[in-house]
């Protein structure tokens, strides 16, 4: 499995795969930043490269975890080395039609994780092009499993809609958590107590909703 980009989302997936038993030697990360490569090698035992080369040809699947504005340049350099691989993109806003032109492939899965994926508690929307076979879908699901829950979507447009819900959603949750903590401070609790109350309120309520499966109302 190869990763193009070794930032936060790649780190979340890498860490989960290694914790679940995938040997670091089976994971290759391309990242131009020497400090980032050294950290990934130290923390996960993965192999790293500074630029696209024949090493990537070993990959059965490639996770594209680069920033959208850097994606086209990264694809031009790396795609020729991974022509036969399954492509899994976590980049926001770049459609599978665009990726298919860049990769000259129909074996493309597009997904949108969110920040709780960093601790294995994310909610990831996933869409596969019609040309993606069942075993490729299973492989993509296994790669993304360490990030948390996956919701497979039949319409690619829903990936963009999902960005506004589960993608941006954690920021709104944190905003409300902060507001409740501030209110607790005004009622006489210390800031440490207030933050602990807010964290417990949200984590407990979320677990209760998950456990009971009752309608939120």
N, CA, C and O of each residue as an XYZ file, in Angstrom:
868
protein
N       0.855     -1.185      0.000
C       0.000      0.000      0.000
C       0.886      1.228      0.000
O       1.783      1.357      0.833
N       0.631      2.145     -0.950
C       1.429      3.369     -1.032
C       0.572      4.575     -0.668
O      -0.628      4.608     -0.939
N       1.205      5.554     -0.053
C       0.551      6.817      0.278
C       1.284      7.937     -0.435
O       2.505      8.060     -0.337
N       0.528      8.749     -1.151
C       1.098      9.947     -1.762
C       0.718     11.101     -0.847
O      -0.414     11.585     -0.880
N       1.668     11.537     -0.032
C       1.397     12.520      1.010
C       1.394     11.842      2.369
O       0.788     10.786      2.551
N       2.085     12.470      3.330
C       2.194     11.857      4.658
C       1.696     12.746      5.767
O       2.252     12.732      6.865
N       0.639     13.535      5.501
C       0.102     14.465      6.490
C      -0.831     13.811      7.491
O      -0.743     12.609      7.742
N      -1.736     14.614      8.067
C      -2.601     14.150      9.158
C      -3.472     12.957      8.772
O      -3.546     11.974      9.510
N      -4.137     13.044      7.605
C      -5.053     11.959      7.251
C      -4.290     10.692      6.912
O      -4.711      9.596      7.283
N      -3.170     10.829      6.209
C      -2.344      9.654      5.933
C      -1.847      9.047      7.232
O      -1.826      7.826      7.383
N      -1.445      9.900      8.174
C      -0.963      9.415      9.470
C      -2.053      8.656     10.217
O      -1.780      7.634     10.848
N      -3.290      9.155     10.148
C      -4.409      8.479     10.814
C      -4.611      7.081     10.256
O      -4.806      6.128     11.011
N      -4.563      6.956      8.923
C      -4.767      5.651      8.302
C      -3.575      4.739      8.558
O      -3.739      3.566      8.896
N      -2.374      5.286      8.395
C      -1.159      4.499      8.631
C      -1.119      3.941     10.051
O      -0.869      2.755     10.263
N      -1.374      4.828     11.022
C      -1.331      4.407     12.418
C      -2.314      3.295     12.709
O      -1.992      2.336     13.411
N      -3.516      3.424     12.169
C      -4.528      2.400     12.386
C      -4.161      1.076     11.744
O      -4.382      0.015     12.327
N      -3.601      1.136     10.542
C      -3.198     -0.101      9.858
C      -2.092     -0.816     10.624
O      -2.124     -2.036     10.784
N      -1.114     -0.045     11.095
C      -0.003     -0.655     11.834
C      -0.507     -1.250     13.149
O      -0.104     -2.349     13.530
N      -1.383     -0.526     13.838
C      -1.934     -1.039     15.109
C      -2.748     -2.308     14.893
O      -2.820     -3.166     15.773
N      -3.360     -2.421     13.721
C      -4.191     -3.608     13.461
C      -3.394     -4.761     12.861
O      -3.964     -5.793     12.507
N      -2.072     -4.589     12.747
C      -1.225     -5.713     12.363
C      -0.564     -5.640     11.002
O       0.187     -6.546     10.642
N      -0.818     -4.588     10.229
C      -0.148     -4.469      8.935
C       1.328     -4.141      9.151
O       1.637     -3.164      9.833
N       2.241     -4.922      8.595
C       3.666     -4.627      8.778
C       4.042     -3.295      8.135
O       3.634     -3.003      7.011
N       4.818     -2.492      8.852
C       5.250     -1.223      8.305
C       6.001     -1.370      7.000
O       5.958     -0.484      6.147
N       6.701     -2.504      6.841
C       7.464     -2.745      5.619
C       6.570     -2.859      4.391
O       7.050     -2.724      3.265
N       5.265     -3.109      4.594
C       4.324     -3.216      3.481
C       3.735     -1.863      3.087
O       2.910     -1.783      2.176
N       4.157     -0.804      3.769
C       3.599      0.530      3.552
C       4.687      1.470      3.044
O       5.771      1.555      3.621
N       4.384      2.172      1.960
C       5.318      3.117      1.356
C       4.685      4.498      1.379
O       3.523      4.654      1.002
N       5.429      5.489      1.811
C       4.909      6.855      1.853
C       5.809      7.774      1.041
O       7.021      7.821      1.251
N       5.206      8.497      0.119
C       5.924      9.520     -0.632
C       5.613     10.873     -0.008
O       4.457     11.293      0.045
N       6.638     11.540      0.457
C       6.472     12.893      0.999
C       7.787     13.642      0.799
O       8.848     13.119      1.142
N       7.737     14.847      0.256
C       8.977     15.580     -0.003
C       9.639     16.145      1.242
O      10.800     16.551      1.193
N       8.917     16.176      2.363
C       9.438     16.770      3.591
C      10.267     15.743      4.361
O       9.746     14.720      4.806
N      11.561     16.025      4.513
C      12.470     15.071      5.163
C      12.094     14.834      6.614
O      12.185     13.705      7.098
N      11.675     15.877      7.314
C      11.298     15.729      8.723
C      10.075     14.837      8.867
O       9.997     14.009      9.774
N       9.117     15.019      7.958
C       7.908     14.196      7.991
C       8.242     12.736      7.692
O       7.718     11.832      8.342
N       9.103     12.509      6.720
C       9.493     11.132      6.392
C      10.177     10.465      7.587
O       9.902      9.306      7.896
N      11.060     11.194      8.250
C      11.765     10.635      9.397
C      10.786     10.276     10.512
O      10.935      9.243     11.164
N       9.785     11.129     10.728
C       8.785     10.863     11.778
C       7.975      9.617     11.462
O       7.726      8.795     12.344
N       7.563      9.474     10.208
C       6.762      8.314      9.816
C       7.569      7.022      9.910
O       7.052      5.988     10.333
N       8.831      7.087      9.514
C       9.696      5.905      9.635
C       9.876      5.518     11.093
O       9.844      4.337     11.439
N      10.064      6.517     11.944
C      10.281      6.258     13.374
C       9.021      5.727     14.040
O       9.079      4.762     14.802
N       7.883      6.351     13.757
C       6.645      6.004     14.472
C       6.000      4.716     13.971
O       5.402      3.979     14.755
N       6.116      4.437     12.663
C       5.361      3.318     12.091
C       6.221      2.279     11.381
O       5.711      1.238     10.969
N       7.512      2.544     11.233
C       8.379      1.583     10.556
C       8.110      1.446      9.077
O       8.426      0.415      8.483
N       7.522      2.480      8.463
C       7.194      2.418      7.044
C       8.413      2.787      6.202
O       9.382      3.363      6.695
N       8.336      2.443      4.935
C       9.346      2.899      3.984
C       8.898      4.233      3.399
O       7.702      4.439      3.193
N       9.818      5.130      3.130
C       9.461      6.423      2.564
C      10.349      6.755      1.374
O      11.477      6.275      1.256
N       9.811      7.582      0.504
C      10.575      8.113     -0.623
C      10.281      9.602     -0.723
O       9.204     10.060     -0.340
N      11.248     10.353     -1.243
C      11.096     11.808     -1.343
C      10.399     12.221     -2.632
O       9.826     13.308     -2.710
N      10.445     11.363     -3.636
C       9.812     11.665     -4.914
C       9.389     10.367     -5.583
O       9.833      9.284     -5.199
N       8.536     10.483     -6.579
C       8.000      9.300     -7.244
C       9.097      8.546     -7.977
O       9.871      9.120     -8.743
N       9.144      7.242     -7.721
C      10.099      6.400     -8.427
C       9.545      4.986     -8.551
O       8.390      4.744     -8.199
N      10.338      4.066     -9.036
C       9.885      2.698     -9.297
C       9.457      1.958     -8.037
O       8.787      0.930     -8.130
N       9.828      2.457     -6.864
C       9.406      1.817     -5.606
C       7.888      1.715     -5.532
O       7.354      0.749     -4.988
N       7.197      2.702     -6.075
C       5.739      2.744     -6.001
C       5.083      1.636     -6.821
O       3.912      1.322     -6.609
N       5.818      1.046     -7.745
C       5.236      0.013     -8.598
C       4.851     -1.240     -7.822
O       4.125     -2.091     -8.335
N       5.333     -1.355     -6.596
C       5.003     -2.515     -5.767
C       3.586     -2.440     -5.192
O       3.061     -3.439     -4.702
N       2.973     -1.266     -5.251
C       1.705     -1.044     -4.546
C       0.509     -1.654     -5.270
O       0.353     -1.494     -6.480
N      -0.330     -2.352     -4.515
C      -1.610     -2.841     -5.028
C      -2.669     -1.746     -4.971
O      -3.614     -1.745     -5.760
N      -2.504     -0.815     -4.033
C      -3.438      0.305     -3.894
C      -2.650      1.538     -3.489
O      -1.603      1.438     -2.850
N      -3.167      2.707     -3.870
C      -2.526      3.974     -3.561
C      -3.535      4.892     -2.895
O      -4.629      5.110     -3.416
N      -3.165      5.428     -1.744
C      -3.988      6.430     -1.062
C      -3.433      7.799     -1.415
O      -2.301      8.127     -1.062
N      -4.229      8.593     -2.111
C      -3.821      9.942     -2.488
C      -4.259     10.897     -1.387
O      -5.435     11.241     -1.274
N      -3.292     11.318     -0.576
C      -3.583     12.154      0.597
C      -2.838     13.476      0.502
O      -2.240     13.939      1.473
N      -2.882     14.076     -0.683
C      -2.245     15.370     -0.896
C      -3.310     16.457     -0.910
O      -4.490     16.174     -1.114
N      -2.898     17.691     -0.694
C      -3.828     18.817     -0.724
C      -4.360     18.996     -2.148
O      -3.625     18.788     -3.113
N      -5.643     19.383     -2.286
C      -6.244     19.499     -3.619
C      -5.432     20.357     -4.584
O      -5.325     20.030     -5.766
N      -4.859     21.459     -4.082
C      -4.117     22.351     -4.967
C      -2.789     21.757     -5.428
O      -2.166     22.273     -6.356
N      -2.354     20.675     -4.784
C      -1.101     20.018     -5.162
C      -1.336     18.698     -5.900
O      -0.393     18.039     -6.339
N      -2.611     18.327     -6.027
C      -2.934     16.984     -6.509
C      -2.486     16.764     -7.955
O      -1.869     15.743     -8.258
N      -2.784     17.699     -8.841
C      -2.491     17.473    -10.255
C      -0.992     17.262    -10.485
O      -0.589     16.385    -11.249
N      -0.179     18.076     -9.819
C       1.270     17.933     -9.957
C       1.737     16.589     -9.411
O       2.575     15.920    -10.016
N       1.182     16.195     -8.253
C       1.554     14.910     -7.657
C       1.138     13.749     -8.558
O       1.874     12.773     -8.700
N      -0.044     13.858     -9.164
C      -0.533     12.796    -10.041
C       0.342     12.658    -11.278
O       0.625     11.543    -11.717
N       0.769     13.775    -11.840
C       1.608     13.731    -13.034
C       2.911     12.990    -12.760
O       3.421     12.276    -13.622
N       3.447     13.166    -11.548
C       4.719     12.533    -11.208
C       4.562     11.068    -10.818
O       5.378     10.233    -11.207
N       3.519     10.750    -10.053
C       3.411      9.413     -9.462
C       2.537      8.437    -10.257
O       2.786      7.232    -10.237
N       1.520      8.943    -10.952
C       0.564      8.055    -11.624
C       1.213      7.058    -12.578
O       0.774      5.909    -12.617
N       2.236      7.432    -13.350
C       2.844      6.438    -14.259
C       3.432      5.225    -13.544
O       3.581      4.162    -14.146
N       3.767      5.381    -12.258
C       4.364      4.279    -11.499
C       3.310      3.362    -10.868
O       3.635      2.268    -10.408
N       2.050      3.808    -10.845
C       1.004      3.036    -10.153
C      -0.189      2.798    -11.078
O      -1.338      2.792    -10.637
N       0.094      2.603    -12.352
C      -0.967      2.470    -13.347
C      -1.893      1.293    -13.063
O      -3.078      1.359    -13.390
N      -1.383      0.216    -12.464
C      -2.200     -0.962    -12.231
C      -2.829     -1.045    -10.858
O      -3.445     -2.055    -10.517
N      -2.681      0.002    -10.068
C      -3.158     -0.024     -8.681
C      -4.585      0.501     -8.558
O      -5.095      1.186     -9.444
N      -5.211      0.162     -7.439
C      -6.471      0.785     -7.048
C      -6.143      2.159     -6.465
O      -5.232      2.287     -5.647
N      -6.883      3.185     -6.886
C      -6.639      4.548     -6.427
C      -7.700      4.950     -5.407
O      -8.897      4.864     -5.683
N      -7.260      5.390     -4.229
C      -8.167      5.843     -3.175
C      -7.820      7.294     -2.873
O      -6.727      7.585     -2.388
N      -8.748      8.205     -3.157
C      -8.485      9.635     -2.974
C      -9.215     10.178     -1.753
O     -10.407      9.930     -1.571
N      -8.493     10.921     -0.916
C      -9.117     11.599      0.219
C      -9.101     13.111      0.014
O      -9.332     13.866      0.958
N      -8.830     13.559     -1.211
C      -8.767     14.982     -1.515
C     -10.169     15.561     -1.701
O     -11.017     14.956     -2.357
N     -10.399     16.714     -1.129
C     -11.705     17.363     -1.231
C     -11.869     18.042     -2.589
O     -10.941     18.660     -3.110
N     -13.077     17.911     -3.151
C     -13.448     18.705     -4.306
C     -12.975     18.221     -5.658
O     -13.294     18.854     -6.665
N     -12.231     17.132     -5.734
C     -11.742     16.634     -7.020
C     -12.532     15.394     -7.392
O     -12.455     14.375     -6.706
N     -13.294     15.476     -8.478
C     -14.216     14.407     -8.853
C     -13.489     13.195     -9.420
O     -12.330     13.277     -9.825
N     -14.189     12.083     -9.438
C     -13.606     10.868    -10.007
C     -13.392     11.022    -11.518
O     -12.477     10.416    -12.075
N     -14.225     11.825    -12.181
C     -14.035     12.047    -13.621
C     -12.693     12.729    -13.878
O     -11.975     12.373    -14.812
N     -12.368     13.698    -13.050
C     -11.074     14.378    -13.171
C      -9.943     13.417    -12.851
O      -8.941     13.365    -13.565
N     -10.105     12.652    -11.772
C      -9.069     11.697    -11.384
C      -8.858     10.638    -12.468
O      -7.728     10.215    -12.714
N      -9.933     10.217    -13.107
C      -9.836      9.201    -14.159
C      -8.984      9.705    -15.319
O      -8.238      8.939    -15.929
N      -9.100     10.993    -15.619
C      -8.258     11.560    -16.688
C      -6.799     11.602    -16.254
O      -5.906     11.297    -17.045
N      -6.554     11.977    -15.009
C      -5.180     12.083    -14.526
C      -4.516     10.716    -14.389
O      -3.329     10.562    -14.677
N      -5.289      9.729    -13.949
C      -4.728      8.402    -13.698
C      -4.833      7.468    -14.905
O      -4.144      6.450    -14.970
N      -5.704      7.824    -15.868
C      -6.037      6.935    -16.984
C      -6.478      5.577    -16.413
O      -5.955      4.525    -16.782
N      -7.445      5.641    -15.511
C      -7.933      4.443    -14.827
C      -9.372      4.656    -14.377
O      -9.798      5.781    -14.116
N     -10.113      3.551    -14.291
C     -11.477      3.570    -13.764
C     -11.550      2.947    -12.373
O     -12.620      2.878    -11.770
N     -10.398      2.492    -11.869
C     -10.375      1.849    -10.538
C     -10.096      2.928     -9.492
O      -8.998      3.024     -8.944
N     -11.129      3.735     -9.233
C     -10.970      4.891     -8.355
C     -12.057      4.899     -7.290
O     -13.243      4.744     -7.580
N     -11.621      5.083     -6.056
C     -12.530      5.246     -4.917
C     -12.263      6.616     -4.327
O     -11.118      6.975     -4.052
N     -13.319      7.372     -4.136
C     -13.188      8.704     -3.550
C     -13.821      8.701     -2.166
O     -14.916      8.168     -1.984
N     -13.148      9.287     -1.200
C     -13.698      9.275      0.157
C     -13.433     10.611      0.852
O     -12.551     11.373      0.457
N     -14.215     10.870      1.888
C     -14.062     12.096      2.653
C     -14.109     11.757      4.144
O     -15.187     11.643      4.726
N     -12.933     11.597      4.757
C     -12.890     11.375      6.211
C     -13.097     12.705      6.952
O     -13.174     13.763      6.328
N     -13.186     12.641      8.270
C     -13.194     13.870      9.073
C     -12.161     13.750     10.193
O     -11.542     12.699     10.360
N     -11.977     14.815     10.951
C     -10.859     14.854     11.895
C     -10.906     13.788     12.991
O      -9.838     13.352     13.421
N     -12.079     13.332     13.478
C     -12.042     12.239     14.460
C     -11.391     10.959     13.940
O     -11.116     10.044     14.716
N     -11.143     10.891     12.630
C     -10.405      9.745     12.079
C      -9.016      9.653     12.687
O      -8.415      8.578     12.694
N      -8.498     10.762     13.196
C      -7.164     10.764     13.797
C      -7.084      9.851     15.011
O      -6.001      9.391     15.373
N      -8.229      9.587     15.644
C      -8.252      8.673     16.792
C      -9.103      7.432     16.494
O      -9.531      6.724     17.406
N      -9.337      7.184     15.202
C     -10.098      5.998     14.819
C     -11.586      6.092     15.058
O     -12.269      5.069     15.116
N     -12.109      7.316     15.201
C     -13.528      7.505     15.484
C     -14.204      8.378     14.429
O     -15.186      9.063     14.714
N     -13.671      8.346     13.216
C     -14.196      9.200     12.166
C     -15.463      8.666     11.535
O     -15.898      7.545     11.799
N     -16.048      9.515     10.684
C     -17.196      9.140      9.858
C     -16.817      9.482      8.422
O     -16.728     10.657      8.065
N     -16.596      8.470      7.606
C     -16.067      8.661      6.263
C     -17.092      8.268      5.216
O     -17.611      7.152      5.241
N     -17.385      9.176      4.298
C     -18.219      8.856      3.147
C     -17.339      8.298      2.041
O     -16.235      8.793      1.815
N     -17.821      7.269      1.350
C     -17.012      6.588      0.337
C     -17.852      6.371     -0.919
O     -19.003      5.940     -0.847
N     -17.247      6.682     -2.082
C     -17.908      6.447     -3.364
C     -16.937      5.736     -4.295
O     -15.768      6.112     -4.389
N     -17.420      4.713     -4.978
C     -16.591      3.962     -5.927
C     -17.125      4.144     -7.336
O     -18.334      4.095     -7.557
N     -16.222      4.356     -8.294
C     -16.633      4.423     -9.693
C     -17.230      3.078    -10.119
O     -16.902      2.047     -9.532
N     -18.094      3.077    -11.123
C     -18.718      1.818    -11.573
C     -17.706      0.751    -11.951
O     -18.011     -0.438    -11.854
N     -16.507      1.138    -12.379
C     -15.502      0.173    -12.779
C     -14.765     -0.495    -11.637
O     -13.899     -1.340    -11.868
N     -15.097     -0.128    -10.402
C     -14.424     -0.706     -9.233
C     -15.094     -2.035     -8.878
O     -16.285     -2.077     -8.570
N     -14.325     -3.103     -8.923
C     -14.862     -4.437     -8.648
C     -15.095     -4.633     -7.150
O     -14.637     -3.847     -6.321
N     -15.820     -5.703     -6.831
C     -16.166     -5.968     -5.435
C     -14.930     -6.171     -4.569
O     -14.900     -5.720     -3.424
N     -13.904     -6.848     -5.100
C     -12.720     -7.073     -4.284
C     -11.946     -5.776     -4.052
O     -11.295     -5.620     -3.019
N     -12.016     -4.837     -5.015
C     -11.391     -3.534     -4.813
C     -12.146     -2.718     -3.767
O     -11.536     -2.012     -2.964
N     -13.467     -2.816     -3.778
C     -14.262     -2.128     -2.750
C     -13.904     -2.676     -1.368
O     -13.782     -1.921     -0.404
N     -13.738     -3.989     -1.284
C     -13.370     -4.616     -0.015
C     -11.987     -4.153      0.437
O     -11.758     -3.931      1.626
N     -11.069     -4.008     -0.516
C      -9.728     -3.536     -0.177
C      -9.783     -2.095      0.329
O      -9.144     -1.766      1.328
N     -10.536     -1.239     -0.349
C     -10.680      0.151      0.084
C     -11.296      0.213      1.477
O     -10.875      1.009      2.316
N     -12.290     -0.628      1.716
C     -12.948     -0.646      3.023
C     -11.952     -1.048      4.109
O     -11.968     -0.489      5.205
N     -11.093     -2.008      3.810
C     -10.098     -2.463      4.786
C      -9.062     -1.376      5.052
O      -8.620     -1.196      6.187
N      -8.675     -0.646      3.995
C      -7.703      0.440      4.167
C      -8.275      1.543      5.049
O      -7.566      2.107      5.882
N      -9.559      1.852      4.865
C     -10.192      2.958      5.592
C     -10.721      2.552      6.963
O     -11.056      3.414      7.775
N     -10.799      1.258      7.228
C     -11.370      0.783      8.486
C     -10.743      1.423      9.726
O     -11.469      1.722     10.674
N      -9.426      1.646      9.760
C      -8.837      2.244     10.965
C      -9.306      3.668     11.260
O      -9.105      4.166     12.368
N      -9.932      4.329     10.277
C     -10.373      5.706     10.518
C     -11.691      5.766     11.281
O     -12.051      6.819     11.808
N     -12.414      4.651     11.348
C     -13.711      4.655     12.028
C     -14.793      4.075     11.135
O     -14.550      3.105     10.417
N     -15.975      4.653     11.171
C     -17.104      4.150     10.389
C     -17.034      4.659      8.955
O     -16.532      5.748      8.680
N     -17.565      3.820      8.037
C     -17.640      4.188      6.638
C     -19.082      4.135      6.168
O     -19.838      3.234      6.530
N     -19.450      5.112      5.359
C     -20.781      5.142      4.752
C     -20.590      5.132      3.233
O     -20.150      6.124      2.652
N     -20.923      3.999      2.593
C     -20.758      3.887      1.147
C     -21.931      4.585      0.464
O     -23.089      4.353      0.808
N     -21.622      5.432     -0.494
C     -22.618      6.260     -1.170
C     -22.775      5.810     -2.621
O     -21.801      5.429     -3.269
N     -24.003      5.858     -3.122
C     -24.269      5.468     -4.503
C     -24.160      6.651     -5.464
O     -24.041      6.456     -6.674
N     -24.202      7.877     -4.933
C     -24.099      9.077     -5.761
C     -22.873      9.875     -5.351
O     -22.703     10.200     -4.176
N     -22.022     10.190     -6.313
C     -20.797     10.916     -5.983
C     -21.091     12.312     -5.450
O     -20.344     12.823     -4.616
N     -22.175     12.939     -5.921
C     -22.510     14.290     -5.466
C     -22.674     14.345     -3.953
O     -22.465     15.395     -3.344
N     -23.046     13.226     -3.344
C     -23.246     13.205     -1.896
C     -21.917     13.358     -1.135
O     -21.920     13.746      0.034
N     -20.790     13.058     -1.784
C     -19.491     13.279     -1.149
C     -19.320     14.759     -0.831
O     -18.863     15.118      0.254
N     -19.691     15.627     -1.794
C     -19.568     17.063     -1.576
C     -20.545     17.539     -0.500
O     -20.211     18.407      0.306
N     -21.746     16.970     -0.490
C     -22.710     17.316      0.560
C     -22.212     16.859      1.920
O     -22.390     17.549      2.924
N     -21.586     15.688      1.941
C     -21.079     15.135      3.195
C     -19.987     16.019      3.794
O     -19.823     16.065      5.013
N     -19.234     16.726      2.930
C     -18.189     17.620      3.434
C     -18.756     18.676      4.372
O     -18.092     19.086      5.323
N     -19.982     19.116      4.107
C     -20.590     20.148      4.945
C     -21.206     19.564      6.219
O     -21.479     20.296      7.170
N     -21.422     18.259      6.237
C     -22.037     17.618      7.403
C     -20.954     17.022      8.307
O     -20.600     17.616      9.325
N     -20.434     15.862      7.939
C     -19.446     15.223      8.815
C     -18.054     15.805      8.629
O     -17.229     15.731      9.539
N     -17.777     16.388      7.451
C     -16.466     16.984      7.241
C     -16.242     18.221      8.092
O     -15.270     18.304      8.843
N     -17.155     19.187      7.969
C     -17.053     20.420      8.754
C     -17.716     20.296     10.120
O     -17.463     21.101     11.016
N     -18.561     19.290     10.273
C     -19.362     19.145     11.484
C     -18.610     19.186     12.801
O     -19.077     19.830     13.741
N     -17.437     18.512     12.911
C     -16.728     18.551     14.194
C     -16.430     19.964     14.684
O     -16.428     20.212     15.890
N     -16.179     20.887     13.767
C     -15.891     22.264     14.189
C     -17.097     22.876     14.903
O     -16.939     23.620     15.871
N     -18.295     22.562     14.426
C     -19.500     23.090     15.057
C     -19.734     22.437     16.417
O     -20.175     23.087     17.365
N     -19.430     21.139     16.497
C     -19.550     20.453     17.785
C     -18.611     21.092     18.807
O     -19.003     21.352     19.945
N     -17.364     21.343     18.389
C     -16.400     21.954     19.305
C     -16.840     23.369     19.697
O     -16.612     23.809     20.824
N     -17.467     24.071     18.759
C     -17.947     25.432     19.036
C     -19.002     25.400     20.143
O     -18.973     26.219     21.060
N     -19.935     24.445     20.049
C     -20.984     24.332     21.070
C     -20.390     23.842     22.386
O     -20.792     24.309     23.452
N     -19.450     22.919     22.330
C     -18.780     22.452     23.542
C     -18.107     23.613     24.271
O     -18.164     23.714     25.497
N     -17.472     24.481     23.496
C     -16.795     25.632     24.078
C     -17.803     26.591     24.691
O     -17.568     27.137     25.768
N     -18.930     26.798     24.008
C     -19.963     27.697     24.520
C     -20.531     27.181     25.843
O     -20.768     27.958     26.767
N     -20.748     25.867     25.929
C     -21.273     25.282     27.174
C     -20.244     25.410     28.292
O     -20.597     25.709     29.432
N     -18.973     25.185     27.968
C     -17.930     25.334     28.980
C     -17.853     26.770     29.480
O     -17.691     27.003     30.677
N     -17.969     27.732     28.571
C     -17.941     29.140     28.970
C     -19.139     29.467     29.861
O     -19.013     30.220     30.827
N     -20.300     28.901     29.534
C     -21.484     29.124     30.367
C     -21.274     28.543     31.757
O     -21.691     29.137     32.751
N     -20.625     27.377     31.829
C     -20.357     26.757     33.130
C     -19.427     27.628     33.970
O     -19.578     27.705     35.189
N     -18.467     28.282     33.320
C     -17.557     29.183     34.043
C     -18.338     30.341     34.655
O     -18.082     30.738     35.791
N     -19.297     30.882     33.894
C     -20.084     32.003     34.415
C     -20.964     31.576     35.588
O     -21.389     32.414     36.383
N     -21.239     30.274     35.696
C     -22.049     29.757     36.799
C     -21.204     29.368     38.007
O     -21.729     28.867     39.002
N     -19.894     29.598     37.918
C     -19.055     29.400     39.089
C     -18.078     28.247     39.032
O     -17.258     28.099     39.938
N     -18.138     27.410     37.979
C     -17.186     26.316     37.869
C     -15.828     26.842     37.409
O     -15.748     27.841     36.695
N     -14.768     26.161     37.827
C     -13.449     26.523     37.313
C     -13.391     26.149     35.840
O     -14.211     25.363     35.366
N     -12.419     26.712     35.104
C     -12.331     26.411     33.681
C     -12.034     24.919     33.457
O     -12.555     24.315     32.520
N     -11.206     24.340     34.309
C     -10.916     22.908     34.192
C     -12.171     22.084     34.409
O     -12.438     21.144     33.660
N     -12.944     22.434     35.434
C     -14.197     21.725     35.710
C     -15.186     21.914     34.564
O     -15.868     20.971     34.161
N     -15.258     23.129     34.047
C     -16.213     23.443     32.977
C     -15.905     22.630     31.719
O     -16.811     22.104     31.072
N     -14.624     22.533     31.382
C     -14.257     21.774     30.190
C     -14.513     20.286     30.387
O     -14.936     19.593     29.462
N     -14.254     19.803     31.594
C     -14.514     18.390     31.882
C     -16.011     18.093     31.790
O     -16.408     17.052     31.265
N     -16.843     19.007     32.301
C     -18.290     18.839     32.215
C     -18.751     18.787     30.762
O     -19.576     17.948     30.400
N     -18.216     19.689     29.926
C     -18.639     19.735     28.532
C     -18.198     18.482     27.779
O     -18.965     17.917     27.000
N     -16.965     18.053     28.013
C     -16.497     16.831     27.349
C     -17.364     15.632     27.735
O     -17.776     14.852     26.876
N     -17.636     15.496     29.026
C     -18.438     14.374     29.496
C     -19.858     14.430     28.966
O     -20.445     13.403     28.625
N     -20.412     15.644     28.897
C     -21.764     15.815     28.383
C     -21.860     15.322     26.945
O     -22.784     14.583     26.607
N     -20.919     15.722     26.096
C     -20.990     15.372     24.678
C     -20.637     13.916     24.427
O     -21.309     13.247     23.643
N     -19.595     13.414     25.079
C     -19.220     12.016     24.840
C     -20.308     11.079     25.354
O     -20.639     10.096     24.691
N     -20.861     11.366     26.514
C     -21.910     10.522     27.064
C     -23.183     10.557     26.235
O     -23.804      9.521     25.997
N     -23.570     11.748     25.797
C     -24.778     11.879     24.981
C     -24.622     11.161     23.652
O     -25.556     10.514     23.177
N     -23.436     11.273     23.045
C     -23.204     10.599     21.768
C     -23.278      9.081     21.935
O     -23.858      8.387     21.100
N     -22.686      8.571     23.018
C     -22.731      7.129     23.258
C     -24.147      6.650     23.540
O     -24.537      5.562     23.118
N     -24.919      7.474     24.261
C     -26.309      7.114     24.539
C     -27.105      7.041     23.244
O     -27.883      6.108     23.043
N     -26.912      8.031     22.355
C     -27.615      8.030     21.074
C     -27.226      6.816     20.244
O     -28.067      6.210     19.580
N     -25.943      6.466     20.287
C     -25.459      5.309     19.531
C     -26.027      4.013     20.108
O     -26.403      3.107     19.365
N     -26.085      3.933     21.426
C     -26.525      2.706     22.088
C     -28.022      2.468     21.912
O     -28.444      1.343     21.644
N     -28.816      3.505     22.060
C     -30.275      3.331     22.025
C     -30.836      3.343     20.620
O     -31.882      2.746     20.367
N     -30.142      4.030     19.677
C     -30.626      4.178     18.301
C     -31.978      4.880     18.239
O     -32.694      4.755     17.246
N     -32.331      5.612     19.281
C     -33.593      6.344     19.263
C     -33.468      7.601     18.421
O     -32.370      8.118     18.212
N     -34.633      8.098     17.928
C     -34.635      9.356     17.193
C     -34.127     10.470     18.115
O     -34.450     10.502     19.303
N     -33.335     11.370     17.555
C     -32.731     12.409     18.377
C     -33.786     13.267     19.073
O     -33.586     13.681     20.216
N     -34.891     13.536     18.407
C     -35.935     14.362     19.022
C     -36.519     13.680     20.260
O     -37.410     14.232     20.906
